[in-house]
Amino acid sequence: MDLLIQNLVSPVVLAFLLGIIARAVRSDLEIPSAIYQGLSIYLLFAIGLKGGVSLSETPPLDLVGPVLLTLALGTLTPLVAFLFLTRLGRLNRIDAAASAAHYGSVSAVTFVAALEAVKLAGIPANGYLPALVAVLEVPGIIVGLLLARQTKAGGIKSALHEIITGKSIFLMIGGLVIGAACGADKIEGVKPFFIDPFKGVLCLFLLELGIVAAGRIKDLKSAGWRLILVGCLLPLLHGVIATISAGWVGMTPGGCAVFGAMVGSASYIAAPAAVRIALPQASPGIYLTLALGVTFPFNLSIGIPIFLKTAQYFAGP
């Protein structure tokens, strides 16, 4: 309970809540689209830079287990999600596959929020985790698209191009390469811009996300209780399994919790772009509402504390 309260009163979560309240009371608060895009570019590149520096200090052999686990879970989670979405959620194959692609991928913002949560709890996380975000982004989307069965090879090829060249992967991988190549000493010069203001920028970003997510609340009525239940069960199931298994490949308790949040999240940047190309007949009202209107707030408020508590129990000293 202490972890839950501690997470809920963090600046990151409260900024998200403020955005929801602003939408609820019909405030004219709005972050211009250009500024919002600038904030997302900043965050993604900064995540990559910090991860790249840590990557340069990590022995390559230490990455083998975590990378293999990430690939395995990235392939498995969309299959589990598809089963839940068709059986419990009662979605048709196309909409279930499109939504499964989102649950197989990763939310970079959930990842950052989890990192901040473990820092707040005073539990260190592994520095190579941003590299695993890039690894996790792709396989789940591919599996989800293949589950649709009606996806043509050309559609998948175009979707893959969209994923790889999309800003989330491009900026994070670019930042990882630059950070790894430069190391801590050379990155010190840009630290006042990319590292120190990071939390403040994240709060502004989540303020806007709160406004956007609140706009999706009305879609929950049409989604029905079954889909809302699936949107809460999947992150819990995926996240707890990932948290426990992360300890088997040598991650720290903080790393296990963040990894659980990564695997338990649903993408709403890379996956929607890929699905829009490969499965244009799928309903955005379903997969975006699930990812941004249900799963993201659930993880931010409840999921991350549960993953942290699970990590402390299974991977703690």
Contacts in CASP RR format, 6 or more apart in sequence:
PFRMAT RR
TARGET T0000
AUTHOR 0000-0000-0000
METHOD contacts of the structure
MODEL  1
MDLLIQNLVSPVVLAFLLGIIARAVRSDLEIPSAIYQGLSIYLLFAIGLK
GGVSLSETPPLDLVGPVLLTLALGTLTPLVAFLFLTRLGRLNRIDAAASA
AHYGSVSAVTFVAALEAVKLAGIPANGYLPALVAVLEVPGIIVGLLLARQ
TKAGGIKSALHEIITGKSIFLMIGGLVIGAACGADKIEGVKPFFIDPFKG
VLCLFLLELGIVAAGRIKDLKSAGWRLILVGCLLPLLHGVIATISAGWVG
MTPGGCAVFGAMVGSASYIAAPAAVRIALPQASPGIYLTLALGVTFPFNL
SIGIPIFLKTAQYFAGP
3 121 0 8 1.000
3 305 0 8 1.000
3 308 0 8 1.000
3 309 0 8 1.000
4 301 0 8 1.000
4 302 0 8 1.000
4 305 0 8 1.000
6 120 0 8 1.000
6 121 0 8 1.000
6 305 0 8 1.000
7 13 0 8 1.000
7 117 0 8 1.000
7 120 0 8 1.000
7 301 0 8 1.000
7 304 0 8 1.000
7 305 0 8 1.000
7 308 0 8 1.000
8 14 0 8 1.000
8 301 0 8 1.000
10 116 0 8 1.000
10 117 0 8 1.000
10 120 0 8 1.000
11 199 0 8 1.000
11 200 0 8 1.000
11 203 0 8 1.000
12 113 0 8 1.000
12 116 0 8 1.000
12 117 0 8 1.000
12 199 0 8 1.000
12 202 0 8 1.000
12 203 0 8 1.000
12 206 0 8 1.000
12 300 0 8 1.000
13 113 0 8 1.000
13 206 0 8 1.000
13 300 0 8 1.000
13 301 0 8 1.000
15 202 0 8 1.000
15 203 0 8 1.000
15 204 0 8 1.000
15 206 0 8 1.000
15 207 0 8 1.000
16 206 0 8 1.000
16 207 0 8 1.000
16 209 0 8 1.000
16 210 0 8 1.000
16 213 0 8 1.000
16 297 0 8 1.000
16 300 0 8 1.000
17 210 0 8 1.000
18 207 0 8 1.000
18 210 0 8 1.000
19 29 0 8 1.000
19 207 0 8 1.000
19 208 0 8 1.000
19 209 0 8 1.000
19 210 0 8 1.000
19 211 0 8 1.000
19 214 0 8 1.000
20 210 0 8 1.000
20 211 0 8 1.000
20 213 0 8 1.000
20 214 0 8 1.000
21 27 0 8 1.000
22 29 0 8 1.000
22 207 0 8 1.000
22 210 0 8 1.000
22 211 0 8 1.000
22 214 0 8 1.000
23 210 0 8 1.000
23 211 0 8 1.000
23 214 0 8 1.000
23 215 0 8 1.000
24 214 0 8 1.000
29 211 0 8 1.000
30 211 0 8 1.000
31 39 0 8 1.000
31 204 0 8 1.000
31 207 0 8 1.000
31 208 0 8 1.000
31 211 0 8 1.000
36 205 0 8 1.000
36 208 0 8 1.000
39 201 0 8 1.000
39 204 0 8 1.000
39 205 0 8 1.000
39 208 0 8 1.000
40 167 0 8 1.000
40 205 0 8 1.000
40 269 0 8 1.000
41 167 0 8 1.000
41 171 0 8 1.000
42 194 0 8 1.000
42 201 0 8 1.000
43 108 0 8 1.000
43 109 0 8 1.000
43 112 0 8 1.000
43 198 0 8 1.000
43 201 0 8 1.000
43 202 0 8 1.000
43 205 0 8 1.000
44 108 0 8 1.000
44 167 0 8 1.000
44 168 0 8 1.000
44 171 0 8 1.000
44 172 0 8 1.000
45 171 0 8 1.000
45 172 0 8 1.000
45 174 0 8 1.000
45 175 0 8 1.000
45 194 0 8 1.000
46 194 0 8 1.000
46 195 0 8 1.000
46 198 0 8 1.000
46 201 0 8 1.000
47 108 0 8 1.000
47 111 0 8 1.000
47 112 0 8 1.000
47 130 0 8 1.000
47 133 0 8 1.000
47 172 0 8 1.000
47 175 0 8 1.000
48 130 0 8 1.000
48 171 0 8 1.000
48 172 0 8 1.000
48 173 0 8 1.000
48 174 0 8 1.000
48 175 0 8 1.000
48 176 0 8 1.000
48 178 0 8 1.000
48 179 0 8 1.000
49 175 0 8 1.000
49 176 0 8 1.000
49 178 0 8 1.000
49 179 0 8 1.000
49 187 0 8 1.000
49 190 0 8 1.000
49 194 0 8 1.000
49 195 0 8 1.000
50 127 0 8 1.000
50 130 0 8 1.000
50 194 0 8 1.000
50 195 0 8 1.000
51 127 0 8 1.000
51 128 0 8 1.000
51 129 0 8 1.000
51 130 0 8 1.000
51 131 0 8 1.000
51 175 0 8 1.000
51 176 0 8 1.000
51 179 0 8 1.000
51 180 0 8 1.000
52 130 0 8 1.000
52 131 0 8 1.000
52 175 0 8 1.000
52 176 0 8 1.000
52 177 0 8 1.000
52 178 0 8 1.000
52 179 0 8 1.000
52 180 0 8 1.000
52 183 0 8 1.000
53 179 0 8 1.000
53 180 0 8 1.000
53 182 0 8 1.000
53 183 0 8 1.000
53 184 0 8 1.000
53 187 0 8 1.000
54 126 0 8 1.000
54 127 0 8 1.000
54 128 0 8 1.000
54 130 0 8 1.000
55 127 0 8 1.000
55 128 0 8 1.000
55 130 0 8 1.000
55 131 0 8 1.000
55 176 0 8 1.000
55 179 0 8 1.000
55 180 0 8 1.000
56 179 0 8 1.000
56 180 0 8 1.000
56 181 0 8 1.000
56 182 0 8 1.000
56 183 0 8 1.000
56 184 0 8 1.000
57 183 0 8 1.000
57 184 0 8 1.000
58 126 0 8 1.000
58 127 0 8 1.000
58 128 0 8 1.000
62 128 0 8 1.000
63 128 0 8 1.000
63 131 0 8 1.000
65 249 0 8 1.000
66 126 0 8 1.000
66 128 0 8 1.000
66 132 0 8 1.000
66 246 0 8 1.000
66 249 0 8 1.000
66 250 0 8 1.000
66 251 0 8 1.000
66 259 0 8 1.000
67 131 0 8 1.000
67 132 0 8 1.000
67 135 0 8 1.000
68 249 0 8 1.000
69 245 0 8 1.000
69 246 0 8 1.000
69 248 0 8 1.000
69 249 0 8 1.000
70 132 0 8 1.000
70 135 0 8 1.000
70 136 0 8 1.000
71 135 0 8 1.000
71 139 0 8 1.000
73 136 0 8 1.000
73 238 0 8 1.000
73 241 0 8 1.000
73 242 0 8 1.000
73 245 0 8 1.000
73 263 0 8 1.000
74 104 0 8 1.000
74 136 0 8 1.000
74 139 0 8 1.000
74 140 0 8 1.000
74 143 0 8 1.000
74 263 0 8 1.000
75 139 0 8 1.000
75 140 0 8 1.000
75 143 0 8 1.000
77 103 0 8 1.000
77 104 0 8 1.000
77 140 0 8 1.000
77 238 0 8 1.000
77 263 0 8 1.000
77 264 0 8 1.000
78 100 0 8 1.000
78 101 0 8 1.000
78 103 0 8 1.000
78 104 0 8 1.000
78 140 0 8 1.000
78 141 0 8 1.000
78 143 0 8 1.000
78 144 0 8 1.000
78 147 0 8 1.000
79 100 0 8 1.000
79 143 0 8 1.000
79 147 0 8 1.000
80 234 0 8 1.000
80 237 0 8 1.000
80 238 0 8 1.000
81 99 0 8 1.000
81 100 0 8 1.000
81 103 0 8 1.000
81 104 0 8 1.000
81 234 0 8 1.000
81 238 0 8 1.000
82 96 0 8 1.000
82 97 0 8 1.000
82 100 0 8 1.000
82 144 0 8 1.000
82 147 0 8 1.000
84 230 0 8 1.000
84 233 0 8 1.000
84 234 0 8 1.000
85 91 0 8 1.000
85 95 0 8 1.000
85 96 0 8 1.000
85 99 0 8 1.000
85 100 0 8 1.000
85 227 0 8 1.000
85 230 0 8 1.000
86 93 0 8 1.000
86 96 0 8 1.000
88 226 0 8 1.000
88 229 0 8 1.000
88 230 0 8 1.000
88 233 0 8 1.000
89 96 0 8 1.000
89 226 0 8 1.000
89 227 0 8 1.000
89 229 0 8 1.000
89 230 0 8 1.000
90 226 0 8 1.000
91 99 0 8 1.000
91 227 0 8 1.000
91 286 0 8 1.000
93 147 0 8 1.000
93 148 0 8 1.000
93 149 0 8 1.000
93 150 0 8 1.000
94 148 0 8 1.000
94 150 0 8 1.000
94 279 0 8 1.000
94 281 0 8 1.000
94 282 0 8 1.000
95 282 0 8 1.000
95 283 0 8 1.000
95 286 0 8 1.000
95 287 0 8 1.000
96 147 0 8 1.000
97 144 0 8 1.000
97 145 0 8 1.000
97 147 0 8 1.000
97 148 0 8 1.000
97 149 0 8 1.000
97 279 0 8 1.000
97 282 0 8 1.000
98 144 0 8 1.000
98 148 0 8 1.000
98 275 0 8 1.000
98 279 0 8 1.000
98 282 0 8 1.000
98 283 0 8 1.000
98 286 0 8 1.000
98 287 0 8 1.000
99 286 0 8 1.000
99 287 0 8 1.000
99 290 0 8 1.000
99 291 0 8 1.000
100 143 0 8 1.000
100 144 0 8 1.000
100 147 0 8 1.000
101 140 0 8 1.000
101 141 0 8 1.000
101 143 0 8 1.000
101 144 0 8 1.000
101 145 0 8 1.000
101 147 0 8 1.000
101 267 0 8 1.000
101 271 0 8 1.000
101 274 0 8 1.000
101 275 0 8 1.000
101 287 0 8 1.000
102 266 0 8 1.000
102 267 0 8 1.000
102 268 0 8 1.000
102 271 0 8 1.000
102 272 0 8 1.000
102 275 0 8 1.000
102 287 0 8 1.000
102 290 0 8 1.000
102 291 0 8 1.000
103 234 0 8 1.000
103 238 0 8 1.000
103 264 0 8 1.000
103 266 0 8 1.000
103 291 0 8 1.000
103 295 0 8 1.000
104 136 0 8 1.000
104 139 0 8 1.000
104 140 0 8 1.000
104 141 0 8 1.000
104 143 0 8 1.000
104 144 0 8 1.000
104 266 0 8 1.000
104 267 0 8 1.000
104 271 0 8 1.000
105 136 0 8 1.000
105 137 0 8 1.000
105 138 0 8 1.000
105 140 0 8 1.000
105 141 0 8 1.000
105 266 0 8 1.000
105 267 0 8 1.000
105 270 0 8 1.000
105 271 0 8 1.000
106 133 0 8 1.000
106 136 0 8 1.000
106 137 0 8 1.000
106 262 0 8 1.000
106 263 0 8 1.000
106 265 0 8 1.000
106 267 0 8 1.000
107 262 0 8 1.000
107 265 0 8 1.000
107 266 0 8 1.000
107 267 0 8 1.000
107 268 0 8 1.000
107 269 0 8 1.000
107 291 0 8 1.000
107 296 0 8 1.000
107 299 0 8 1.000
108 133 0 8 1.000
108 168 0 8 1.000
108 172 0 8 1.000
108 269 0 8 1.000
109 205 0 8 1.000
109 206 0 8 1.000
109 209 0 8 1.000
109 296 0 8 1.000
110 261 0 8 1.000
110 262 0 8 1.000
110 264 0 8 1.000
110 265 0 8 1.000
110 296 0 8 1.000
110 299 0 8 1.000
110 300 0 8 1.000
110 304 0 8 1.000
111 129 0 8 1.000
111 130 0 8 1.000
111 133 0 8 1.000
111 258 0 8 1.000
111 261 0 8 1.000
111 262 0 8 1.000
111 265 0 8 1.000
112 202 0 8 1.000
113 202 0 8 1.000
113 206 0 8 1.000
113 261 0 8 1.000
113 299 0 8 1.000
113 300 0 8 1.000
113 304 0 8 1.000
114 257 0 8 1.000
114 258 0 8 1.000
114 260 0 8 1.000
114 261 0 8 1.000
114 262 0 8 1.000
114 304 0 8 1.000
114 307 0 8 1.000
115 125 0 8 1.000
115 129 0 8 1.000
115 258 0 8 1.000
116 199 0 8 1.000
116 202 0 8 1.000
117 257 0 8 1.000
117 304 0 8 1.000
117 305 0 8 1.000
117 308 0 8 1.000
118 124 0 8 1.000
118 125 0 8 1.000
118 254 0 8 1.000
118 255 0 8 1.000
118 257 0 8 1.000
118 258 0 8 1.000
118 308 0 8 1.000
119 125 0 8 1.000
121 308 0 8 1.000
123 252 0 8 1.000
123 253 0 8 1.000
123 254 0 8 1.000
123 257 0 8 1.000
123 308 0 8 1.000
123 311 0 8 1.000
123 312 0 8 1.000
124 252 0 8 1.000
124 254 0 8 1.000
124 255 0 8 1.000
125 252 0 8 1.000
125 254 0 8 1.000
125 255 0 8 1.000
125 257 0 8 1.000
125 258 0 8 1.000
126 251 0 8 1.000
126 252 0 8 1.000
126 254 0 8 1.000
126 255 0 8 1.000
126 258 0 8 1.000
129 255 0 8 1.000
129 258 0 8 1.000
129 259 0 8 1.000
129 262 0 8 1.000
130 172 0 8 1.000
130 176 0 8 1.000
131 176 0 8 1.000
132 259 0 8 1.000
132 262 0 8 1.000
133 172 0 8 1.000
133 262 0 8 1.000
134 169 0 8 1.000
134 172 0 8 1.000
134 173 0 8 1.000
134 176 0 8 1.000
136 262 0 8 1.000
136 263 0 8 1.000
137 163 0 8 1.000
137 168 0 8 1.000
137 169 0 8 1.000
137 267 0 8 1.000
137 270 0 8 1.000
138 160 0 8 1.000
138 163 0 8 1.000
138 164 0 8 1.000
138 169 0 8 1.000
141 159 0 8 1.000
141 163 0 8 1.000
141 267 0 8 1.000
141 270 0 8 1.000
141 271 0 8 1.000
141 274 0 8 1.000
141 275 0 8 1.000
142 156 0 8 1.000
142 160 0 8 1.000
145 151 0 8 1.000
145 155 0 8 1.000
145 156 0 8 1.000
145 159 0 8 1.000
145 274 0 8 1.000
145 275 0 8 1.000
145 278 0 8 1.000
145 279 0 8 1.000
146 156 0 8 1.000
148 278 0 8 1.000
148 279 0 8 1.000
148 282 0 8 1.000
150 279 0 8 1.000
151 278 0 8 1.000
151 279 0 8 1.000
155 277 0 8 1.000
155 278 0 8 1.000
156 278 0 8 1.000
158 277 0 8 1.000
158 278 0 8 1.000
159 274 0 8 1.000
159 275 0 8 1.000
159 277 0 8 1.000
159 278 0 8 1.000
160 274 0 8 1.000
162 273 0 8 1.000
162 274 0 8 1.000
162 277 0 8 1.000
163 169 0 8 1.000
163 270 0 8 1.000
163 273 0 8 1.000
163 274 0 8 1.000
164 170 0 8 1.000
166 270 0 8 1.000
166 273 0 8 1.000
167 269 0 8 1.000
168 269 0 8 1.000
168 270 0 8 1.000
169 270 0 8 1.000
179 187 0 8 1.000
187 194 0 8 1.000
187 195 0 8 1.000
209 292 0 8 1.000
209 296 0 8 1.000
212 292 0 8 1.000
213 292 0 8 1.000
213 293 0 8 1.000
213 296 0 8 1.000
213 297 0 8 1.000
216 288 0 8 1.000
216 289 0 8 1.000
216 292 0 8 1.000
216 293 0 8 1.000
217 293 0 8 1.000
219 285 0 8 1.000
219 289 0 8 1.000
219 293 0 8 1.000
220 228 0 8 1.000
220 289 0 8 1.000
220 293 0 8 1.000
220 294 0 8 1.000
223 286 0 8 1.000
223 289 0 8 1.000
223 290 0 8 1.000
223 294 0 8 1.000
227 286 0 8 1.000
227 289 0 8 1.000
227 290 0 8 1.000
227 294 0 8 1.000
228 294 0 8 1.000
230 290 0 8 1.000
231 266 0 8 1.000
231 290 0 8 1.000
231 294 0 8 1.000
231 295 0 8 1.000
231 298 0 8 1.000
232 294 0 8 1.000
232 295 0 8 1.000
232 298 0 8 1.000
234 264 0 8 1.000
234 266 0 8 1.000
234 295 0 8 1.000
235 264 0 8 1.000
235 265 0 8 1.000
235 266 0 8 1.000
235 295 0 8 1.000
235 298 0 8 1.000
235 299 0 8 1.000
235 303 0 8 1.000
236 264 0 8 1.000
236 303 0 8 1.000
236 306 0 8 1.000
238 260 0 8 1.000
238 263 0 8 1.000
238 264 0 8 1.000
239 260 0 8 1.000
239 261 0 8 1.000
239 263 0 8 1.000
239 264 0 8 1.000
239 303 0 8 1.000
239 307 0 8 1.000
240 260 0 8 1.000
240 306 0 8 1.000
240 307 0 8 1.000
240 310 0 8 1.000
241 263 0 8 1.000
242 259 0 8 1.000
242 260 0 8 1.000
242 262 0 8 1.000
242 263 0 8 1.000
242 264 0 8 1.000
243 256 0 8 1.000
243 257 0 8 1.000
243 259 0 8 1.000
243 260 0 8 1.000
243 307 0 8 1.000
243 310 0 8 1.000
243 311 0 8 1.000
243 314 0 8 1.000
243 315 0 8 1.000
244 256 0 8 1.000
244 310 0 8 1.000
244 314 0 8 1.000
244 315 0 8 1.000
246 255 0 8 1.000
246 256 0 8 1.000
246 259 0 8 1.000
246 260 0 8 1.000
246 311 0 8 1.000
246 315 0 8 1.000
247 256 0 8 1.000
247 311 0 8 1.000
247 314 0 8 1.000
247 315 0 8 1.000
251 259 0 8 1.000
251 315 0 8 1.000
252 315 0 8 1.000
253 311 0 8 1.000
253 312 0 8 1.000
253 315 0 8 1.000
253 316 0 8 1.000
254 308 0 8 1.000
254 311 0 8 1.000
254 315 0 8 1.000
255 311 0 8 1.000
256 307 0 8 1.000
256 310 0 8 1.000
256 311 0 8 1.000
256 314 0 8 1.000
256 315 0 8 1.000
257 304 0 8 1.000
257 307 0 8 1.000
257 308 0 8 1.000
257 310 0 8 1.000
257 311 0 8 1.000
257 312 0 8 1.000
258 307 0 8 1.000
260 307 0 8 1.000
260 311 0 8 1.000
261 299 0 8 1.000
261 303 0 8 1.000
261 304 0 8 1.000
261 307 0 8 1.000
264 295 0 8 1.000
264 299 0 8 1.000
265 295 0 8 1.000
265 296 0 8 1.000
265 299 0 8 1.000
266 290 0 8 1.000
266 291 0 8 1.000
266 295 0 8 1.000
266 296 0 8 1.000
267 291 0 8 1.000
268 288 0 8 1.000
268 291 0 8 1.000
268 292 0 8 1.000
268 296 0 8 1.000
271 287 0 8 1.000
271 291 0 8 1.000
272 284 0 8 1.000
272 287 0 8 1.000
272 288 0 8 1.000
272 291 0 8 1.000
275 282 0 8 1.000
275 287 0 8 1.000
276 284 0 8 1.000
END
